[in-house]
């Protein structure tokens, strides 16, 4: 069956450290992989998109890697801040009109 | 860019009642999506419009659910004969694009439905 797996356990890190979140998928061949941020009671906000032929993408303190052989993406936030505390969602687009989301990983950054 | 707007933000209804939600997408976006999200889960795809045409519906969308996008602008999602299992956050998203080009989604802040 098709699955997107993200760590269900929350990630707790100290301010200033690098947060690394994992997204694994099975039985998909995504053309694009994206990461979204979601705060409580709000809709997801798009952060980064990486294409199947790209290995890495960066935006300010954010970095995404995409390994289509391992079927895995890693999402890094460097120099993390308490304001980075949120749920981070991995999403796949495999063609057609649907974007499929993982369940997300909650990140807590302690001051 | 005023963002995607959803109304109402919260709706409490009794089981068996009908409810309707409205979504106003970003004005230049021709694609509109509805998703449903329950606690601890990611958004689940419900349906997609390109302009006024509804091009895909999830199997999650039972015959009690109907969505429209008249004139390719705002959209409504109606749930008839609500059930407690319909309690969730209903999210609307929009994106630009034509044909097979893909653009990330811009979400509204959702309508939280509680069925008692």
Interface residues (C-beta under 8 A of the other chain):
Chain A: X4 X31 X32 X34 X36 X41 X42 X43 X44 X45 X46 X49 X89 X91 X93 X95 X96 X97 X98 X99 X100 X101 X102 X103 X104
Chain B: X4 X31 X33 X35 X40 X41 X42 X43 X44 X45 X48 X50 X55 X56 X91 X93 X100 X102 X104 X105 X106 X107 X108 X109 X110 X112
